[in-house]
């Protein structure tokens, strides 16, 4: 299911999420909607694992609400977003706020590359450089000005970029998709990410761990699906991994943690949607 390279990547993620939701049976779909509804605070924000309204989790709540067609939840979220002060937020929260606003506000402004660079490379010094690049690209892809010029520079940078051998699966997946989007060769990256797959289903975060997790599985399958990888051999066991970690309308992390939250529910539906392409 290779898609238009001009579609912002977060909109593409929502499309895959919607595909995953639609293959669930009616009861499971209702459970997902109920879990999503219960995860929204009375003031409109979506809550973290401690039950506190949080912008990072609200981003996943926003994407889930769009994917499962719950517009009322998005209307409620607008009230929470209006009360946020960007000057008092960390870089990840500011990123989440920009992405949420790009979807739920018709007049959300575009931002320039220099403004975003200042945000990510001054305020985000404690965030890994590769992750900063990923966050920057995700936001700029959605609301940036003069995108083609940025993509031209990014293409040059990625052409010479040599990732470390101990990169986690999620960043390898981001790199694979970025190279595909920018028109670079990606066969080596595709093979690299397949090395994270486990015979008993799912993808692991690092080469030296034994268990799969839902985050790595979701992003790996998305990147592989977008690069037209043959997933037939992976499908049976990975579907089993996904099914085993569905619990009361939410998806678990897959690494033994029994806590239900919005983030892993997003990755679970993303993984499922990536497997049901075509």
KAZITA-V587734 format. One record per residue. BURIAL is + if it has 9 or more other C-alpha atoms within 8 Angstrom, else -. Layout:
burial=BURIAL
burial=BURIAL
This chain:
burial=-
burial=-
burial=-
burial=-
burial=-
burial=-
burial=-
burial=+
burial=+
burial=-
burial=-
burial=+
burial=+
burial=+
burial=+
burial=+
burial=+
burial=+
burial=+
burial=+
burial=+
burial=-
burial=-
burial=-
burial=-
burial=-
burial=-
burial=+
burial=+
burial=+
burial=+
burial=+
burial=+
burial=+
burial=+
burial=+
burial=-
burial=-
burial=+
burial=+
burial=+
burial=-
burial=-
burial=+
burial=+
burial=+
burial=+
burial=+
burial=-
burial=-
burial=-
burial=+
burial=+
burial=+
burial=+
burial=+
burial=+
burial=+
burial=+
burial=+
burial=+
burial=+
burial=+
burial=+
burial=+
burial=+
burial=+
burial=+
burial=-
burial=+
burial=-
burial=-
burial=+
burial=+
burial=-
burial=+
burial=+
burial=+
burial=+
burial=+
burial=+
burial=-
burial=-
burial=-
burial=-
burial=-
burial=-
burial=-
burial=-
burial=-
burial=+
burial=-
burial=+
burial=+
burial=+
burial=+
burial=+
burial=+
burial=+
burial=+
burial=+
burial=+
burial=-
burial=-
burial=-
burial=-
burial=-
burial=-
burial=-
burial=-
burial=+
burial=+
burial=+
burial=-
burial=-
burial=+
burial=+
burial=+
burial=+
burial=+
burial=+
burial=-
burial=+
burial=+
burial=-
burial=-
burial=-
burial=-
burial=-
burial=-
burial=+
burial=+
burial=-
burial=+
burial=+
burial=+
burial=-
burial=+
burial=+
burial=+
burial=+
burial=+
burial=+
burial=+
burial=+
burial=-
burial=+
burial=-
burial=-
burial=+
burial=+
burial=-
burial=-
burial=+
burial=+
burial=-
burial=-
burial=-
burial=-
burial=-
burial=-
burial=-
burial=-
burial=-
burial=-
burial=-
burial=+
burial=+
burial=+
burial=+
burial=+
burial=+
burial=+
burial=+
burial=+
burial=+
burial=+
burial=-
burial=+
burial=+
burial=-
burial=+
burial=-
burial=+
burial=-
burial=+
burial=-
burial=-
burial=+
burial=+
burial=-
burial=+
burial=+
burial=-
burial=-
burial=+
burial=+
burial=+
burial=-
burial=-
burial=+
burial=+
burial=+
burial=+
burial=+
burial=+
burial=+
burial=-
burial=-
burial=-
burial=-
burial=+
burial=+
burial=+
burial=+
burial=+
burial=+
burial=+
burial=+
burial=+
burial=+
burial=+
burial=+
burial=+
burial=+
burial=+
burial=+
burial=-
burial=-
burial=-
burial=+
burial=-
burial=-
burial=+
burial=+
burial=+
burial=+
burial=+
burial=+
burial=+
burial=+
burial=+
burial=-
burial=-
burial=+
burial=+
burial=-
burial=-
burial=+
burial=+
burial=+
burial=+
burial=+
burial=+
burial=-
burial=-
burial=-
burial=-
burial=-
burial=+
burial=+
burial=+
burial=-
burial=+
burial=+
burial=+
burial=+
burial=+
burial=+
burial=+
burial=+
burial=+
burial=+
burial=+
burial=+
burial=-
burial=-
burial=-
